[in-house]
Amino acid sequence: MAIIDQLKKISIKYKGIGGNDAWRLCEEGSINPFGLMAAASEIRDHFRGEKISFCGIVNAKSGKCSENCSFCAQSAHYKTKIQAYRLKKAEDIIAAAQRARTAGAEMFGVVTSGKGIKSKKEWAEIFRAIEGIRSLGVLPCASLGIITGERARTLKDAGLFRYHHNLETSRSYFRNICTTHEYEEDVETVRTAIDAGLSVCSGGLIGLGEGMSHRIELALTLRELNVDSVPVNILNPIKGTPLGGRPLLPPLEILITIAIFRFLLPDRDIRLCGGKEKSLRQLLPLAVVAGCNAFMTGHYLTTPGRDPELDVEMIRDLGFMPTREPLHVCKCATNCHLEDREIEKDSCS
């Protein structure tokens, strides 16, 4: 515990620890995982307080991706059972954002498959969606692949709040999961979005066969890039992909990883995303204890999530509060005539 406490103080004072110290934490965490999580929770409280942020996404364009990421069901290189379709209409994307808003999401991401968007018609639809999402009082985000500086500035001018682009894993492990583009292309896209004045969400996927050293390397890269939000996804093996037969990560290993990320990235949003329910199972609430301060809620790209109300209930039971209150559809029409209207929770009995 002395090592954990010492490194906790260093993380708070200097806004992060070094890679060697992170490895020491891994060793200590394997012996005392709950002590490590408790310290990570203190770091989160110091920098992020007792509010938990929720975001939602829509799979706006699915399948037929030219890249060969070995975990991805949407890659054209593999035979999977996911549904492929063209870009959804702006109205459908906005409707999905409204549902996420009702569930308590303060941000909503438009996610498209493929290395990037080329069609002018598709860009026009995306700009319409961004405008519509913002009109709901939701911060619009987008994950549209590799972008240029000019396009990033155009997105910023159109009202986009945050650009999402995962690095997926460390530079040293990347060739094990993707060979159709270079790691530096992803890094440069993150830099491009930041240079354009966009908030940036960038993280990765654990459970690909990488080791803890690769996860530490990824976290250090994200810290160097100065991203705002770090999504942690957990591999949900999809049949038909090269990683379809991989076993799920043990829950305690996931929690230790989240805690290490909090020590390395103490003042950033650490956002738990895809795979959390399947891999953490009954230990999902401990992700907050381990230092997580944000969640992706609802469904993911090609796999289902869970009822967002359960996420809100979970954080309230832990003594935290959502940054945005969910809405609900009033069921007491005979008393207040508000049927099918969205109102703040508990404002109607």
Order of alpha helices (4+ residues) and beta strands (2+ residues): alpha-alpha-alpha-beta-alpha-beta-alpha-beta-alpha-beta-alpha-beta-beta-alpha-beta-alpha-beta-alpha-alpha-beta-alpha-beta-beta-alpha-beta
